[in-house]
Amino acid sequence: MAGTYQIRAMRRDELNFAVALAANEGWNPGIHDADAFFATDPGGFLVGLLDDEPIGCISAVRYGPGFGFLGFYIVAPGYRGRGYGMQLWNSALEQFGTRNIGLDGVQEQQANYRKSGFSLAYSNIRYAWQNRLQNEPVTTPNIVSVKHIDAHSLARYDRRCFPASRPTFLDAWLNQPDSVALAWLENEVIRGYGVIRRCRDGWKVGPLFADNRGIAESLLLALSRNTADQEPVYLDVPETNTEGMRLAADLGMHEVFGTARMYNHYLPDIVTDRIFGVTTFELG
């Protein structure tokens, strides 16, 4: 006999359930992701409860009136194929209203997303490498901590590579524990920035935005020096950024898996050639 199923917004402590499900799927979330995610849109995370027990989740994070990002679409094993996930999906879409919605979905689910009006923009490829740089000296004076950068200037630079302004997210993301955030300054002008954070397994770099490959590579190497020898470092590169793909290949990174970046209304006006590393598959 089927139990009572309900969907509602998560409390902050319940977001830990979603992060744990993501970890079980092999998505390797950051160990402090939940705090930054929840701060961005406290009403943007939904949980599916069967007889008051959480069995599924989805996020519908809204960045202002024009854009939102869908993620954390997971139903626990043992409860799949019963329609619980579709109810979560429909509830999330309702939260977005008329916003343009982006998502990074697993490749094999593209056909299902198309049924809901999403179109493929490009694929993202996750690369990994074993860090061996922690003892090498840093000799690039252009690289500085983002703590020395004006927050509004950094947000403006970020907006060139992301479909909406996201100052609340950035404030939390750039100041999370177990992370390092660096920027490239040239004549007091920001020409790139990146963040590396500790994850369940190793570290992830994201975002990594830069005006060109040389700046992106310098930032990536500087960020990676903050990890221990032989720790894995992950970078999610849009396949449309050919220089980013070449950078990963030249550094000897190996492909782990990929996602499909899709939108339901239109392709946002962002400069993908400057996206050398996606911020996060969960929030865009």
N, C-alpha and C positions, 0 to 999 in steps of 0.2 A: 504494500500500500504506500503510495507516494505521500511524503510529508508536506508540511507547509513551507513554501519557498517565498522569500521576500528579498528585495533589493533596496539598499539604502546607502547613504553616504557613510564612509568609514570615519571612525575616530582615529586620532593619531596613532594610538597603540595598535589598532587593527591593520595599519599599513605595514606593520612588521610581517603580518601573514602574507601579504602580497609579495613582499620582498623574498620571503622564504620560498613561496611557490616559484618565483622567478629563478631563484638559486637552484631549486630542484630540476628546473627545465634546462639547466646548464647555461643560463644567461649571465652568470657571474656578476651580480650587482655590487656596487660599492658599499662598503660597510657603514657609511654614513649617508647613503642616498636618501633614506626615508625622510630625514629632517628637512633637507633642501626641497624635496619633491612636495611634501605637505605644505611647506611655507608658500609655495608658488600658487597653489589653489586649494585651500583646505576643503572645499566642497567637491573637488574634482576626482575623488577616488571612491569607487563603488564596490560594495561587497555583496555577494550572493549568499544568503543564509538558508540552510535547509534545517527546519526545526531548531532554529537559533544557532546552528553550527555553521561556521564559514566554509564554503566549498568552492568559491570562485571569486574572481575580482576583475576589474577593468578600471582604467583611468581615462578621464575626459577632462584634461587640463586645459583651461581657457586662458589665452593670452590676449586680454582686451576683447573688443567687440568683433574683431574680424578674423581671428585665427585660433585654432585649438589643436591639440595633439592627443591622439589616442594610443594607449599602451597598456601594459600589464593585463592583457586579455588572456586569462588562464582559468581553466576549470580543473580542479584537482582530479587526478586519475581515479577511476572508479565511479565518477559522476558524469563522465562525458557521454555524448550521444543521447542525452535525455532532454535537450532543449534548454537547459539552464544557461549555457553560454550565450545562446541567441537572445535570451531575455536580457542578459547583461549588456550585450551589444546594442540592442534597441534602446535600452535605458541611457546608455552613454551617448548615442546619437541624439537623443532628445535633449540632453544637457547642452549640446553644442548649438542648438538652434540653427541659424543660417550661416554660421561661421564656415570658412574653408578649413577642412580637417586634414591633417597629415598623420601618417603612421609609418612605422617600420615593422613590417610583418614578415614572418617566416616565408620563404620562397614558395613552399608548397600550398600556402593558403591564398595565393594571389587570385585564383579563380573565385573564391568565396568573397573576397573583398570587392572584386569587380561587380558582383551581383548587387552590392550595396552602393554602387556608383563611383567606386575608387578607380583611378587610373595610375598605371606605373609611370613614375618620373625617371627613376634610375635605381640601380642596386647599390648597396653599401657592402663593402667587403671588410670583414674583421681580420686583421693581421696580428701576429704575435712574434715576439723575438725574446731571446734571453739577454738581459742586460749585462754588459761587461764594461761599463763606462764610469763606475762610481769613483774610481781613483784618478780619472783624468782631470786636469785643471780646467777651469772655466776662464776663457780669455776673451770673451765677447762683451765689451762695455755697453753695447746697445741693449743687452738683456737686463731687465730690472724686475723686481717684485711688483705685482699689481698693487700692492699696498702704497706704492709711490705714484700711482696713476689716478687721475681724477675719474671718479666713478661715472660721471655723465659722459666724458669722452670715451671711456671704454664701452659704455652701453651703446653709444652711437656707432662705434666700430663694429660691435657685435651685431647690430641691426642690419649691416650690409650682408651678413651671412646667415641670418635667421629671419623667418617670415614675419616676426612681430617684435616689438620692444618687450624686453623681459627683465626690468631692473630688479624686481623682487627675487626672481630666481637667481640672478647673478649675485646679488648680495649674499644669499645663502650659499651658493655654489662655490664662490671664490673664497669663502671664509670657513669652509668645513674643516674639521680635524683631519689629520692624516692626509693632507693634500698640499700641493705646491702650485701656485699660479704665477706665471711669468709673462711679461710683455716685451716686445721689441720696440724701442723708441729710436727715432731718427730725427734729429733737430726738433725734439719735443713732440713729434708726431707719431702716433701709434701706427705701426705697420704690421702688427701681428700679436697674438697672445695665445696662451695655452694653459691647460690645467692637467695635472696628473693626480689621481686619487687612489688610495688603497682599496682593493676589492677582495672578495672572498678568495680569489686566486690571483696573486700578483697585483698589478697596477693597470689602470686604464688612463690613456691620454684622451681628453675630450673636454671642451672643444680644442681643436688646433686650427686656428684661423690665421692666414698670413697672406701678404700681398704677392709672394712668390715662393718658389721651392726653397731657395737658399735660406730665407728667413724661417720657413717652416722647419727645415732640417736642423737649423741651429737651436730653435726652441725645443724641438723634440729631443735632441741630445742633451740639452741643459736640463730639461725636466727629468729625463731618464737617469741622470746622475744622482738623483735623490732617492733612488731605490738601491736595494742590496745586490751584490754580485749574483748573477744567474737567476734573479727573479724575473718572471715573465712580465712583459709590458705589452699591452694591447692597444691597437689603433684601428678605428673604423673609418675607412676611406671611401668616399663616393667614387664609383667607377668612372663617372664623367670627368673627374679631375685626373687627367692623364699624368700630370707631373706628380701628383700624390701617389698614384699607382707605381710610377717609376721609382719614387723615393722608397716605398716599401720594398720593392724588388731589390734595389741597390743596397739596402741595409740588410738584406738577407732574411727579411720577415717571411713567415709562412702563413698561408690562408687558413683560417679556422672555420668560418662559416660566413654566410651573407644574409642580408635582409632586402626586402623590396620597399623602397620609399614610394609611397603612394599618396595622392591627394584626391579629394572627392569633388572639388569644383574647378580649380585651376592651379597651374604651376606658379608658385610664388616668385616674385621678382627678387631673387637672391643670386649672389655671385658664387656659384659652386666651384669655380676654379680657385677660390680662396679657402674652400673648406678642405683642409688636409686631414681633419679628424672630426667626426660627428660628436656633438656634445654627449648625448645619451640616447639609446634606442627607445627608452621609456618616455622621455619628455621632449625629444626632438633635437 
